[in-house]
Structures are given as C-alpha cells and as structure tokens.
Amino acid sequence: MSVLLSAQDLWLAFGGVKAADGINLDVLEREFLAIIGPNGAGKTTFINMSTGYLRPQAGSITYRGRQVLGMKPRDIVRMGIARSFQLPQLFTEHTVLENAALAVAAREGVFSIFRPLLRPAFREEAEDLLNRFGLMPNAHQRADALNEGTRKLADIAMAVAMRPQLLLMDEPTSGVAAADKMAVVETLARVLRDAGVTAVFVEHDMDVVARIADRVAVWGQGRIAALGPPEQVLSDPVVQREVIGIRPGEAPHAAA
Ligand SMILES: Nc1ncnc2c1ncn2[C@@H]1O[C@H](COP(=O)(O)OP(=O)(O)OP(=O)(O)O)[C@@H](O)[C@H]1O
C-alpha cells in the first residue's frame, strides 16, 4: 500500500507541555488507523497539525508528497483531507438534509446557508449521501433533535460530502450511547470503505478499535509509543496497563 500522509519529526510545545515530541508516522492508502492514548497525549494535536489548525514548531507533513504545513484548512480540504471534530459541527437549526446539502454546496464553492436544497443537483447528492449513511429517516429532523449517534453520523456525512481521500476523525463515538455505538461504527466503516476513503480516528473505546482498525498507533506524551495491528498492540501488557487500564488478571474493558 502506498503512503498517503507522512509526518516527519513533528514537534510542538505549549509552554512546558510537549504535545508533539518527535512524531513520525506514515498513513497508508485505504487503511483505518486508530489513535489511542491517555488524555493529553497529543492525539488531537496531531489531527490539528495534519488539517492546518495548528502548525508544528518543527517537522513536516506531506500528503501524496506535497507539503501540507503552512496551508490553510480550506486548502487542505481541497487537496482531499477532511476532518470531523469531537463535537459535531452541524447547523443545529437546520434539518439533516439541509445540512448535507449545505456541505455539498460548500464543496462547490457556494457558501450561502439559504436554500441549498433549491438546486436539484445539491439536493440529489445530499439525499444520496444520507442514503449511504442510513440517515434518510432523519432527513427532515432538525440537527438539534437528533440522538448523539445520529448526530455523529450526520456530522461525518458532511465531511464525506467534501469527497475526501483521507478523513481524520476526533473521537467519532464519544457521547454515543453504548447500545448505539457498534451500529454507528459499522455504518461509518461501511460507507468509508465503499468510498475508498482512508481513515485516521482517535478512539477511547477499545472494542471499536478492535472492530474496525487495521493498525493502531499508541500516543503517549507527544510520542508514538507503539504501532501495529490491533491484535498485537491491544494485547501488549504495557498498553493494557497504561492506556486501556487493565491490571494483570483483569478482563479487558473499554477505557473512559
Ligand atoms: N492550543 C493549545 N494551547 C495550550 N495547550 C494546548 C493547546 N492544545 C493542546 N494543548 C495541550 O497539549 C497537550 C496535548 O493535547 P491534546 O488535546 O492533543 O491531547 P489528546 O491526546 O487529544 O487528549 P484528549 O484525549 O483529552 O482529547 C495537553 O496537555 C493540552 O492541554
């Protein structure tokens, strides 16, 4: 598999806190790469640096060989890298279908938040997007009326409307009810795999990681402490003790 995104020697400190302390990582085309690690390890910082929201003090990030650092977030989106945030970024007073149409319109350079559904091409594409995510039953609900799992899917659908080749997701299942979590994850994985999208996602639930990740990167104090397939990384005693919170002899459980 070829390298899509390559981070080299990333370094960023906030005062005395080293949020990135020599990050080297290649993201491979079409893989699902999970990022796990304790709070404050620098996971979100990596996503922020890769999408133009933060600039490292040293190092480089290339996407298909092109330097990403110094580019504005919207120009990075145009290159094919989209993201979702820990908190969904939907227009809460608009319906799910309007939100999807707004995202399609924004991709086409039309930024009016008024009546994106009046354009048949935008509406059709928005409906197709919602269909793929199983969201048509929610099409006419306002975003602020959705449960968290549906809201997360709608938010990620908006990122997918950008037609990314690489999607970075910050905690796609945070706040989702335990009973809904696997259904949300299965939908997400199916849509992204069908579209050939490479995914990098920060995740605290190890069941989710084990279910959909091809590789797992373990973050610790601004560094990558371990990297490999989930069956190897998640059974590592140090990862179990320091990241997952399992003591010897205990059954595995999802971290908070
Ligand atoms: N803009 C900022 N200004 C100051 N400190 C920051 C900033 N962004 C991140 N930090 C600090 O950098 C460290 C890494 O933060 P980051 O959000 O990347 O961690 P994380 O692994 O994503 O944590 P969590 O799992 O809690 O979301 C933390 O100590 C955080 O407080």
The ligand as a Gaussian input file, in Angstrom:
#p B3LYP/6-31G(d) Opt

LIG

0 1
 N       -3.942000      25.408000      21.899000
 C       -3.359000      24.912000      22.999000
 N       -2.812000      25.741000      23.927000
 C       -2.203000      25.254000      25.033000
 N       -2.085000      23.932000      25.306000
 C       -2.617000      23.065000      24.435000
 C       -3.281000      23.505000      23.236000
 N       -3.698000      22.401000      22.553000
 C       -3.322000      21.332000      23.285000
 N       -2.669000      21.727000      24.408000
 C       -2.078000      20.849000      25.425000
 O       -1.299000      19.882000      24.725000
 C       -1.451000      18.595000      25.315000
 C       -1.984000      17.629000      24.264000
 O       -3.340000      17.979000      23.987000
 P       -4.265000      17.139000      23.009000
 O       -5.601000      17.795000      23.011000
 O       -3.593000      16.972000      21.702000
 O       -4.333000      15.732000      23.767000
 P       -5.279000      14.484000      23.473000
 O       -4.403000      13.288000      23.477000
 O       -6.095000      14.726000      22.278000
 O       -6.201000      14.472000      24.772000
 P       -7.754000      14.043000      24.973000
 O       -7.800000      12.539000      24.857000
 O       -8.039000      14.520000      26.366000
 O       -8.570000      14.750000      23.933000
 C       -2.395000      18.774000      26.501000
 O       -1.595000      18.937000      27.669000
 C       -3.145000      20.045000      26.167000
 O       -3.578000      20.706000      27.335000

